[in-house]
């Protein structure tokens, strides 16, 4: 059975038949190769190829691990990584040496988790109940950078580099007084000037580290630069901003919007993406924000939604071909009372008498619902 799928949905063992529409602009190219590994993708397909024909009957697929199983594994990885982030932030505050070498193995663990089950890792960073934003934000940005980088087709070595850059992107904030970092109200002009110094402080702390590449250091320095030149510290515009910097910039904003802070409640993922889309050409280049939305989906995994039948569900899997009809797990009835969980493929049900659609996205924090147990079971 042959079908067309997006490049980002290819899995190891899939038999790639061809790509192209057979037109002058998009000629048909026969591939007829089994994809051995995702890191060998560029050997099979040119970087510009997005849609391919695969033959599932000739594929030998390696099944993804179960969501709950991988979520528990990723949960352990996150806990271990959190201890490392605390150690290097505390080292900066004490003025002692920073151990940057330990970051790569941690990021490698995230990369492996993402390739085993992307949905499990996608949910992880939003489900942890920590209030320590200084520490958790660094990890969340690292994980999101790996997820986004995978969507962009980066190889594993580059994914490691962008993940490490994400982990260290805010290290300069360890030099900012906590009275400014955790101030519940609006910062004064002088306080904001101090806050804006953190990218340069982070760059100064890390430069000279032999295991950090220039592009990784550049991401630390440039993650607050903006597409229209209104960012800092140098007021760069568009493609003047480095590749890693543009990746870290968009995931940094997304995590900040969807996290609880001392001065605000977390925003629902779908609402955050909608707001960020409005900032295209201002904060982000259209290509970056459009690809990021495609990466997470219209309804990002981890979203709490209300279905047309009245029940409430958790989005547990994306559907790139029909983004408004993801895989969901029904967990609450119409009155928000727990019910026996049931997984529904909204796309498969489309056109049947059991068809349902998403009619509302809810904020689990406002509803005071802890979603973590539903992912770990």
N, C-alpha and C positions, 0 to 999 in steps of 0.2 A: 504494500500500500504506500503510495507516494503522497506527500503533502508539502506545502510551502511553509517554512518557518523562518523566524528571525535569526540572524547570526547569533545573538546573545542567548538564544534558547537551545543551541546545539549542546549535546552531551557526549561524553566519551562513548565510543562504540557506535555512534550513528553513522549510517552509510549515506554519504553526500553524493547525490546523483548529478546535479547540475546547478547553474545559476544563470540568470539573465532571461529576458523576455523574447529573445529572438528578433529584436529590432535593430536598426542601424545604430541607434544610440545605446542600446543595451543588448549586445549580442548574446546568444545562447552559448554557454561554455560547459562542456561535459567534464565532470570531475571523476565520478565513479571510484571513490575511495572511502574507506572506513576511517573515521576520525579516531586515532589512537588515544590522544590526550588533548585536553583543551589548550595546553601550552604549545601544542603543535599546530594550532589553528591557522597561523599565518603561513605555514608551509603548505596548507591545503587550499586556502582561499586568499585572494588579494585583500588588503585592508579595506578597500572601498565597497566590497561586496556585503550587502546587508540581508537580502532575502535569498534563501537557497531551497532547492528541492531535496528532500531526503526520502529514502525508502525504508520504512520501519520494518518491513519483512526481512530485509537484508541486514538490519542493524543488530548489534549484540550489545544491548544496553546494560550498564552497571547501575542497579537501582539506587536512588538516593536514600539516605538513611531516614528513618521515621522522624517527623517533626519533633515529637516530644523527646526522643532519644538524643537528637542533635542539640536541642535546646538545653538539655541537662549538661551535655559536654561543653557547649559554648558558655553556659553559666559558670562552670568551673574555670574555664579559661579567663573569663571576665574578672572573677574574684582574684585570681593570681595576678592578673595584669594590673588590677587596681592597687595592689600592694606595691608593685614596681613604680607606678605613677606617684604614689605617696612618697616613695623613697627619693625620687629625683627632685620633686618639688620641695621637699623638706631639706634636701642637700643644698639647693639654691638659697633657701632662706637662711641656712646656717653658714653659707659661704664655703662649703666643702665641695670636693670634686664630684662631678656628675658622671655616672656610669651610663654611657649611651649604648654600649655594646649589647646590653641585655634586651634592648628594644626589638632587635630583629627576630630572635626566636619567638617572642610573644606575637609579633605581627604575622609570622609564618603560621602560627597556630590559628589565627583568625582567618588567614587565607585558606588553609585547609578546610576549616569549618564552612566557609562560604562556598567552596567548591563541592562539599558533600551535601549541604542543604542550605541554600541561600535564604529561604524563608525563615529558618530557625535563627540565623544570625541577624537577619533584618529586624526581627522582633526584640532581640535580646537587649539592645541598648536603650529601648524605651520602657522595658518592663522592670528594670532594676529600681528598687525603692530608695536609693541613696539621696541624701540631701547635700552631699559634698560635691557641689557642681564643679568646683575647681579641679577635682580629680576625675570625676566621671565624664566631664565634657571632653577632656583630652582623649579618653578611650573611645567615646562615641564618635568623635571626628575621625579617629584612626580607622574604626570599623566601617564607617560610612564611606571614607575615602577608598577603602579596599573594594567595597560593593560597587561604588560608582566607577572605579578604575576597571573592574571586571567587565562592567557593562560597556565601557569604552574600548574593550579589547586589549588592554595592557597585558604584557606577559608577566610571569610571576615575579621576576626580579624587579620589574618596575612597580608592581603592586606592593612589594615589600618596601621599596623606597618611599612611595607615596603614603603608605600606612605609617611608617616611622615618622615622616614629616608631619602627618596629622597628630601623632602622639605628642610631638614636641612643639606644635605650632604656637601654643600659648605659654610656653615655659617662662617667657618674660614677665608674665603676670605674677610670678613668685617674687618679683622685685617691687610689686605695687602694694602699698599699705592695704591691709584688709578692711580698714574703715572705708576705703574708696571702693574696693572690690565688692563688698557686701552692703553698700549703702542702699537702703530701701527707697530713698527718694531720688530725684533728679540730681545729677552731678553738677557742681558749679563749673564755670569756665576753666578755672585753675585745676580742679579735680579731673576734668575731662582731658586737659592737656597732659596730666600725669598718666592717665589711663592710656592715652594714645602713644605713650612711649614704649609700651610693652613689645611691639614687634621688633623694634631696634634693639631693645634690651635682650630679647630672646636670641636674636642673630649674634650679638656680641658674646653671649654665654656659650654658644655652640660652635662658632667659627674656630677652625683649627682642629676640630675633632676629625680624625682620619677616616672614621667610618661613615661620616655624613657627607654626601655629595653636594656640589654647588647648587643643584636644582632643589635639593631638600632644604638647604639653608635659605634659598631664595623664597621658598614657600613660607617659612617662618617669618621672613621679613615682609612679604607682600600679601599676606592673607587678608588684610583689610584694605587693599587697593580695590577700586571700583571701576567698572567698565567706562563710565563717563568722566573719569579723572577726579572725582570728588573724594576718593579714599585717601589713606595715609599709609606710610610716612612720605611717599614721594609723589603722589598724585598721578600715577601712571594710568594710561588709558588702554582699553581693548587688548589687543595682542601684545602690547608692551609688557603686560603682566604675564609671568611665566606659566607654563602648562600646569605644573603641580600647584602653583599659587591659585589658579582659577578653580581647580578641583577642591582644594581645601577651603577656599572662600565660600563656595556654595554650600558645602556640607556643614561648615561652621555656622552659617546663618540658620540653616534648617534645624540643627540640633539646639541652637539657642532659642528659636521660636517654640520648639516642641518640648522644652524642658521647663521645670518649675524653677523659678528664681525667687530671691527674697522680695522682689518688687513686682512679680507677675505670676499668674497661673500658666500652666502649659497650654499651648494651642494644639488643636487636633491636627494630625498630619496632613489631611486633605486640605484643610483651611490654610495651613502654612504654605503648602505648595501653590495654592491659588494666589496667595499674597505675593509670593516670590515671583510668580509668573508676571505679575503686574510690574515688577521691577526690572524686567528684561530691558536691555539697552541703557539702563541706568546703573544698576548694581552689577548685573551679569550680562555677558554676551548672550544673544539668543541661542546660539548653538549649545552653550553650557547648560543653561536652565532648561531648555527643551529636552536635552538628553538626560538631565537629572530627573525630570518628571517621568520620562519613559522608563528610567531605571527603577524608580520606586512604584510607578503605576498611579493611575487616577485615584485609586483607593489603596494606599500603601499597606503592606502586610502589617498587622497589628492594629488596624483601624477597627473601632467599634461602630457598627452600622445597624440601622433599622431596616427590615425588609418590608416589602409591600404586603406580606401576610401578617404583619404586626410584630413578629418575633425579632429578637436582637441577636446579632451574630458578630463573630470575630473574623476579619479577613485573614486567611491563612495561606493564600497562594494567589499569585498574579496570573492574569490571562492576557499576554501581550497582543494576541490577535483581536480580542474583544475586551478592552481594558475595563469597561463598565460592568463586566460579568465575571468577577473573580471567583476563586474557591473560598467558601466561607464555612465557619463552624457555628451553628446555631447553639447559643448557650443560655439565653434568657427568653422567657415568654413575653407577651405583649405588655405585661405589668412589671417587667424587669425582675421577675422571680426566676431563680435557677431552674433549669429543666435538663432532661437527659440530653447531652450534647449529640449533635448530628451534623455530619459534614455534607454540604451541598455544593455541587458544581453548577453555578448559575448559568453558565454557558450551555452545558449539556441539557439543562432543563428548559432552555429557551424554546418556545414554540410548542411546548407540551402543556397539559392541563395543570402541571405542577410548577409552571414557570413563576419565578419571583424576580424582583429587581430591588436594587438599593434605593431607598427613598430619603434617607437621612444619615449623616455622619454625626456621631455623638462624641463628646469628650469624656472618657472614662473617669478623669479626675473630678469633673463637675458632678458626674453621676455617683462618685465615690465607689467605684468598682475596681477591684484588684484583678487584672487580667492574667497575671503570671501563672496561677494554678491551671488555667485553661490551656496554656501552651505546654505545660510540663506534664500533662496527663493525656 
